[in-house]
Protein backbone atom coordinates (compact mmCIF):
# COMPACT_ATOMS: atom_id res chain seq x y z
CA UNK A 1 0.00 0.00 0.00
CA UNK A 2 1.30 3.43 -0.94
CA UNK A 3 2.06 5.88 1.81
CA UNK A 4 -0.01 9.08 1.74
CA UNK A 5 1.43 12.58 2.02
CA UNK A 6 -0.27 15.97 2.06
CA UNK A 7 1.78 18.79 0.54
CA UNK A 8 0.38 22.22 1.38
CA UNK A 9 1.16 24.82 -1.24
CA UNK A 10 1.73 21.75 -3.37
CA UNK A 11 0.73 23.09 -6.77
CA UNK A 12 3.30 25.84 -7.22
CA UNK A 13 7.01 26.51 -6.78
CA UNK A 14 8.88 24.37 -4.28
CA UNK A 15 5.64 22.69 -3.20
CA UNK A 16 4.90 21.54 -6.74
CA UNK A 17 8.42 20.14 -7.06
CA UNK A 18 8.01 18.30 -3.75
CA UNK A 19 4.72 16.84 -5.01
CA UNK A 20 6.38 15.58 -8.18
CA UNK A 21 9.47 14.19 -6.42
CA UNK A 22 7.41 12.28 -3.85
CA UNK A 23 5.00 10.97 -6.49
CA UNK A 24 7.95 9.65 -8.51
CA UNK A 25 9.21 7.95 -5.33
CA UNK A 26 5.94 6.02 -5.00
CA UNK A 27 3.93 8.17 -2.60
CA UNK A 28 0.22 8.85 -2.87
CA UNK A 29 0.38 12.64 -3.04
CA UNK A 30 -2.38 15.09 -2.13
CA UNK A 31 -1.27 18.51 -3.38
CA UNK A 32 -3.26 21.23 -1.63
CA UNK A 33 -3.65 24.88 -2.61
CA UNK A 34 -5.87 27.82 -1.68
CA UNK A 35 -6.12 28.81 -5.37
CA UNK A 36 -8.45 27.01 -7.76
CA UNK A 37 -6.55 28.65 -10.61
CA UNK A 38 -3.29 27.12 -9.42
CA UNK A 39 -4.98 23.74 -9.09
CA UNK A 40 -6.40 24.00 -12.60
CA UNK A 41 -3.03 24.93 -14.13
CA UNK A 42 -0.94 22.50 -12.06
CA UNK A 43 0.90 20.12 -14.37
CA UNK A 44 0.47 16.81 -12.65
CA UNK A 45 0.80 13.20 -13.65
CA UNK A 46 -2.21 10.96 -13.29
CA UNK A 47 -2.25 9.79 -9.69
CA UNK A 48 -1.56 13.03 -7.84
CA UNK A 49 -4.72 14.21 -6.10
CA UNK A 50 -5.41 17.89 -5.52
CA UNK A 51 -7.55 19.74 -3.00
CA UNK A 52 -8.49 23.22 -1.90
CA UNK A 53 -6.95 24.29 1.40
CA UNK A 54 -6.71 27.67 3.10
CA UNK A 55 -4.19 27.22 5.90
CA UNK A 56 -5.50 30.38 7.61
CA UNK A 57 -9.00 28.93 8.08
CA UNK A 58 -9.63 26.33 10.79
CA UNK A 59 -12.64 24.87 8.99
CA UNK A 60 -10.73 24.45 5.72
CA UNK A 61 -7.88 22.66 7.47
CA UNK A 62 -10.27 20.43 9.43
CA UNK A 63 -12.20 19.54 6.30
CA UNK A 64 -9.16 18.39 4.32
CA UNK A 65 -7.55 16.35 7.09
CA UNK A 66 -10.89 15.07 8.37
CA UNK A 67 -11.50 13.25 5.09
CA UNK A 68 -8.32 11.18 5.39
CA UNK A 69 -8.41 7.65 6.73
CA UNK A 70 -4.64 7.44 6.82
CA UNK A 71 -1.76 9.87 6.63
CA UNK A 72 1.93 9.04 6.66
CA UNK A 73 3.48 12.45 6.10
CA UNK A 74 2.81 16.16 5.93
CA UNK A 75 4.95 18.66 4.04
CA UNK A 76 4.14 22.30 4.82
CA UNK A 77 5.08 24.40 1.77
CA UNK A 78 2.28 26.98 1.82
CA UNK A 79 3.85 30.41 2.16
CA UNK A 80 3.74 34.00 1.00
CA UNK A 81 5.86 37.14 1.11
CA UNK A 82 5.22 40.76 0.19
CA UNK A 83 8.55 42.40 -0.50
CA UNK A 84 8.69 46.08 0.62
CA UNK A 85 5.12 45.92 2.03
CA UNK A 86 5.57 43.97 5.27
CA UNK A 87 6.05 47.02 7.48
CA UNK A 88 2.31 47.52 7.11
CA UNK A 89 0.94 45.70 10.17
CA UNK A 90 -2.02 44.20 8.32
CA UNK A 91 0.34 42.73 5.74
CA UNK A 92 2.69 41.61 8.50
CA UNK A 93 -0.09 39.74 10.31
CA UNK A 94 -1.27 38.08 7.08
CA UNK A 95 2.21 36.74 6.30
CA UNK A 96 2.62 35.40 9.84
CA UNK A 97 -0.82 33.77 9.68
CA UNK A 98 -0.04 31.92 6.45
CA UNK A 99 3.59 30.98 7.01
CA UNK A 100 3.77 30.29 10.74
CA UNK A 101 0.29 29.88 12.19
CA UNK A 102 -0.83 28.04 9.05
CA UNK A 103 2.02 25.58 9.53
CA UNK A 104 0.93 25.02 13.13
CA UNK A 105 -2.72 24.55 12.12
CA UNK A 106 -1.81 21.83 9.66
CA UNK A 107 0.59 20.12 12.07
CA UNK A 108 -2.10 20.00 14.75
CA UNK A 109 -4.70 18.65 12.34
CA UNK A 110 -2.33 15.97 11.06
CA UNK A 111 -0.98 14.88 14.45
CA UNK A 112 -3.58 12.20 15.33
CA UNK A 113 -3.27 10.57 11.91
CA UNK A 114 0.52 10.68 11.98
CA UNK A 115 0.59 9.20 15.47
CA UNK A 116 -1.31 6.20 14.10
CA UNK A 117 1.20 5.68 11.30
CA UNK A 118 4.45 6.73 13.00
CA UNK A 119 4.58 9.40 10.34
CA UNK A 120 6.72 12.45 9.69
CA UNK A 121 6.44 16.16 9.01
CA UNK A 122 8.73 18.40 6.98
CA UNK A 123 8.22 22.12 7.37
CA UNK A 124 9.60 24.83 5.09
CA UNK A 125 11.87 27.26 6.88
CA UNK A 126 14.28 29.50 4.96
CA UNK A 127 17.81 30.82 4.91
CA UNK A 128 16.11 33.88 6.46
CA UNK A 129 15.42 31.73 9.53
CA UNK A 130 18.98 32.51 10.57
CA UNK A 131 19.57 36.06 9.37
CA UNK A 132 17.42 39.11 8.76
CA UNK A 133 15.74 40.14 5.52
CA UNK A 134 15.26 43.93 5.74
CA UNK A 135 12.72 44.02 2.91
CA UNK A 136 10.60 41.18 4.33
CA UNK A 137 10.38 41.45 8.15
CA UNK A 138 7.22 39.33 8.38
CA UNK A 139 8.62 36.60 6.15
CA UNK A 140 11.86 36.63 8.15
CA UNK A 141 10.01 36.44 11.47
CA UNK A 142 7.68 33.70 10.23
CA UNK A 143 10.50 31.53 8.94
CA UNK A 144 12.50 31.97 12.12
CA UNK A 145 9.35 30.85 13.91
CA UNK A 146 8.95 27.83 11.65
CA UNK A 147 12.47 26.68 12.49
CA UNK A 148 11.84 26.90 16.24
CA UNK A 149 8.33 25.43 15.93
CA UNK A 150 9.86 22.45 14.17
CA UNK A 151 12.21 21.83 17.10
CA UNK A 152 9.46 22.32 19.69
CA UNK A 153 7.01 19.94 18.04
CA UNK A 154 9.76 17.37 17.44
CA UNK A 155 10.42 17.28 21.15
CA UNK A 156 6.74 17.12 22.05
CA UNK A 157 5.63 14.46 19.56
CA UNK A 158 8.63 12.12 19.55
CA UNK A 159 6.77 10.05 22.14
CA UNK A 160 4.04 9.54 19.50
CA UNK A 161 6.57 8.22 16.98
CA UNK A 162 6.34 11.37 14.82
CA UNK A 163 9.52 12.84 13.36
CA UNK A 164 9.53 16.56 12.48
CA UNK A 165 12.23 18.34 10.51
CA UNK A 166 12.49 21.34 8.21
CA UNK A 167 14.25 22.36 5.06
CA UNK A 168 15.66 25.87 4.76
CA UNK A 169 15.87 26.77 1.07
CA UNK A 170 18.14 29.51 -0.19
CA UNK A 171 17.78 31.18 -3.57
CA UNK A 172 15.72 28.74 -5.62
CA UNK A 173 14.42 29.10 -9.17
CA UNK A 174 10.66 29.57 -8.66
CA UNK A 175 7.95 32.00 -9.68
CA UNK A 176 8.57 33.87 -6.40
CA UNK A 177 12.17 34.72 -7.38
CA UNK A 178 11.60 35.34 -11.09
CA UNK A 179 11.79 39.13 -10.75
CA UNK A 180 15.06 38.99 -8.82
CA UNK A 181 16.62 36.60 -11.31
CA UNK A 182 15.67 39.04 -14.06
CA UNK A 183 17.70 41.83 -12.44
CA UNK A 184 21.37 41.59 -13.39
CA UNK A 185 22.43 43.56 -10.31
CA UNK A 186 20.43 41.46 -7.84
CA UNK A 187 21.30 38.18 -9.58
CA UNK A 188 25.03 38.92 -9.56
CA UNK A 189 24.94 39.96 -5.90
CA UNK A 190 23.26 36.69 -4.93
CA UNK A 191 25.64 34.52 -6.93
CA UNK A 192 28.64 36.34 -5.48
CA UNK A 193 27.59 35.08 -2.04
CA UNK A 194 26.74 31.57 -3.19
CA UNK A 195 29.83 29.32 -3.24
CA UNK A 196 28.18 26.96 -5.74
CA UNK A 197 27.67 30.01 -8.01
CA UNK A 198 24.18 29.13 -9.22
CA UNK A 199 20.54 29.19 -8.23
CA UNK A 200 19.05 26.07 -6.72
CA UNK A 201 16.44 23.91 -8.40
CA UNK A 202 13.13 23.29 -6.66
CA UNK A 203 13.63 19.56 -7.24
CA UNK A 204 16.81 19.73 -5.16
CA UNK A 205 14.74 20.87 -2.20
CA UNK A 206 12.27 18.08 -2.99
CA UNK A 207 15.03 15.50 -2.84
CA UNK A 208 15.99 16.56 0.69
CA UNK A 209 12.32 16.38 1.71
CA UNK A 210 12.13 12.88 0.23
CA UNK A 211 15.11 11.78 2.30
CA UNK A 212 13.71 13.29 5.50
CA UNK A 213 10.48 11.34 5.00
CA UNK A 214 12.28 8.07 4.28
CA UNK A 215 13.44 5.30 6.57
CA UNK A 216 17.00 6.42 5.85
CA UNK A 217 16.27 9.37 8.16
CA UNK A 218 14.55 7.28 10.84
CA UNK A 219 16.69 8.72 13.68
CA UNK A 220 16.54 12.33 12.46
CA UNK A 221 14.16 14.78 14.12
CA UNK A 222 14.16 18.39 15.26
CA UNK A 223 16.65 19.48 12.61
CA UNK A 224 16.64 22.25 10.00
CA UNK A 225 18.48 21.44 6.79
CA UNK A 226 19.84 24.29 4.63
CA UNK A 227 19.44 23.80 0.88
CA UNK A 228 21.18 26.97 -0.21
CA UNK A 229 24.41 26.21 -2.05
CA UNK A 230 26.38 27.47 0.93
CA UNK A 231 24.92 30.99 0.73
CA UNK A 232 26.39 33.49 3.18
CA UNK A 233 24.79 36.78 4.19
CA UNK A 234 26.85 39.95 4.25
Secondary structure, 3 states (H helix, E strand, C coil): CCCEEEEECCCCHHHHHHHHHHHHCCCEEEEEECCHHHHHHCCCCCCCEEEECCCCCHHHHHHHHHCCCCCCEEEECCCCCCCCCCCCHHHHHHHHHHHHHHHHHHHHHHHHHHHHHCCEEEEECCHHHCCCCCCCHHHHHHHHHHHHHHHHHHHHHHHHCCEEEEEEECCECCHHHHHHHCCHHHHHHHHHCCCCCCCECHHHHHHHHHHHHCHHHCCCCCCEEEECCCCCCC
